[in-house]
Amino acid sequence: MLESRVSRYFKRAADMTFSQVVRKLRIAQALKLLDSTRDPVTAVAAASGYRNLADFNRQFVAEVGMTRSQLRVTRR
């Protein structure tokens, strides 16, 4: 099956792109780790599949709507 066909099928089935699903899963993992561990953010980002901390920060804000520090203040 062609990659473009798989991509269209996935989009129809999941109502989002494969990349969007991966981002949601990675950020969900990061949120879980941020809540349950005291690991540094660099370790959380790496464990969530991000190689670059700046990319992690950008994706985190795009998905959650706030920075990690803002999130910690609201969850106290």
C-alpha atoms as a printed R data frame, in Angstrom:
   type eleno elety resid chain resno       x      y      z
1  ATOM     1    CA   MET     A     1   0.000  0.000  0.000
2  ATOM     2    CA   LEU     A     2   1.309  3.450 -0.849
3  ATOM     3    CA   GLU     A     3   2.275  5.770  1.972
4  ATOM     4    CA   SER     A     4  -0.135  8.447  0.753
5  ATOM     5    CA   ARG     A     5  -3.004  5.948  0.755
6  ATOM     6    CA   VAL     A     6  -2.192  4.796  4.286
7  ATOM     7    CA   SER     A     7  -2.025  8.424  5.391
8  ATOM     8    CA   ARG     A     8  -5.455  9.227  3.922
9  ATOM     9    CA   TYR     A     9  -6.973  6.071  5.434
10 ATOM    10    CA   PHE     A    10  -5.493  6.893  8.838
11 ATOM    11    CA   LYS     A    11  -6.797 10.467  8.668
12 ATOM    12    CA   ARG     A    12 -10.297  9.241  7.859
13 ATOM    13    CA   ALA     A    13 -10.257  6.566 10.568
14 ATOM    14    CA   ALA     A    14  -8.713  8.631 13.379
15 ATOM    15    CA   ASP     A    15  -9.931 12.096 12.341
16 ATOM    16    CA   MET     A    16  -6.347 13.333 12.750
17 ATOM    17    CA   THR     A    17  -3.044 12.773 11.044
18 ATOM    18    CA   PHE     A    18  -0.531 10.162 12.142
19 ATOM    19    CA   SER     A    19   1.813 12.950 13.290
20 ATOM    20    CA   GLN     A    20  -0.925 14.486 15.428
21 ATOM    21    CA   VAL     A    21  -1.612 11.132 17.088
22 ATOM    22    CA   VAL     A    22   2.091 10.599 17.802
23 ATOM    23    CA   ARG     A    23   2.368 14.105 19.291
24 ATOM    24    CA   LYS     A    24  -0.663 13.504 21.535
25 ATOM    25    CA   LEU     A    25   0.763 10.197 22.747
26 ATOM    26    CA   ARG     A    26   4.192 11.691 23.434
27 ATOM    27    CA   ILE     A    27   2.761 14.634 25.365
28 ATOM    28    CA   ALA     A    28   0.456 12.317 27.334
29 ATOM    29    CA   GLN     A    29   3.531 10.280 28.304
30 ATOM    30    CA   ALA     A    30   5.380 13.466 29.283
31 ATOM    31    CA   LEU     A    31   2.458 14.622 31.457
32 ATOM    32    CA   LYS     A    32   2.390 11.246 33.181
33 ATOM    33    CA   LEU     A    33   6.132 11.388 33.854
34 ATOM    34    CA   LEU     A    34   6.004 15.008 35.034
35 ATOM    35    CA   ASP     A    35   3.279 14.075 37.528
36 ATOM    36    CA   SER     A    36   4.780 10.826 38.772
37 ATOM    37    CA   THR     A    37   8.527 11.467 38.857
38 ATOM    38    CA   ARG     A    38  11.018 14.102 39.835
39 ATOM    39    CA   ASP     A    39  13.076 13.468 36.722
40 ATOM    40    CA   PRO     A    40  14.550 16.548 35.053
41 ATOM    41    CA   VAL     A    41  12.645 17.887 32.070
42 ATOM    42    CA   THR     A    42  15.409 16.783 29.709
43 ATOM    43    CA   ALA     A    43  14.943 13.190 30.889
44 ATOM    44    CA   VAL     A    44  11.155 13.446 30.576
45 ATOM    45    CA   ALA     A    45  11.492 14.847 27.062
46 ATOM    46    CA   ALA     A    46  13.885 12.075 26.044
47 ATOM    47    CA   ALA     A    47  11.680  9.369 27.607
48 ATOM    48    CA   SER     A    48   8.734 10.799 25.663
49 ATOM    49    CA   GLY     A    49  10.550 10.542 22.345
50 ATOM    50    CA   TYR     A    50  11.905 14.062 21.921
51 ATOM    51    CA   ARG     A    51  15.558 14.506 21.022
52 ATOM    52    CA   ASN     A    52  15.464 18.293 21.246
53 ATOM    53    CA   LEU     A    53  14.276 20.168 24.349
54 ATOM    54    CA   ALA     A    54  13.188 23.215 22.331
55 ATOM    55    CA   ASP     A    55  10.987 21.001 20.156
56 ATOM    56    CA   PHE     A    56   9.533 19.366 23.267
57 ATOM    57    CA   ASN     A    57   8.740 22.759 24.791
58 ATOM    58    CA   ARG     A    58   7.098 23.986 21.580
59 ATOM    59    CA   GLN     A    59   5.011 20.828 21.175
60 ATOM    60    CA   PHE     A    60   4.074 20.824 24.868
61 ATOM    61    CA   VAL     A    61   2.674 24.358 24.715
62 ATOM    62    CA   ALA     A    62   0.870 23.612 21.442
63 ATOM    63    CA   GLU     A    63  -0.801 20.517 22.916
64 ATOM    64    CA   VAL     A    64  -1.424 21.532 26.542
65 ATOM    65    CA   GLY     A    65  -1.878 25.275 26.082
66 ATOM    66    CA   MET     A    66   0.593 26.282 28.780
67 ATOM    67    CA   THR     A    67   4.231 25.854 29.727
68 ATOM    68    CA   ARG     A    68   5.406 23.152 32.111
69 ATOM    69    CA   SER     A    69   5.940 25.686 34.901
70 ATOM    70    CA   GLN     A    70   2.435 27.119 34.425
71 ATOM    71    CA   LEU     A    71   1.068 23.581 34.553
72 ATOM    72    CA   ARG     A    72   2.841 22.821 37.829
73 ATOM    73    CA   VAL     A    73   1.393 25.959 39.429
74 ATOM    74    CA   THR     A    74  -2.151 25.005 38.387
75 ATOM    75    CA   ARG     A    75  -1.767 21.410 39.642
76 ATOM    76    CA   ARG     A    76  -0.620 22.341 43.165
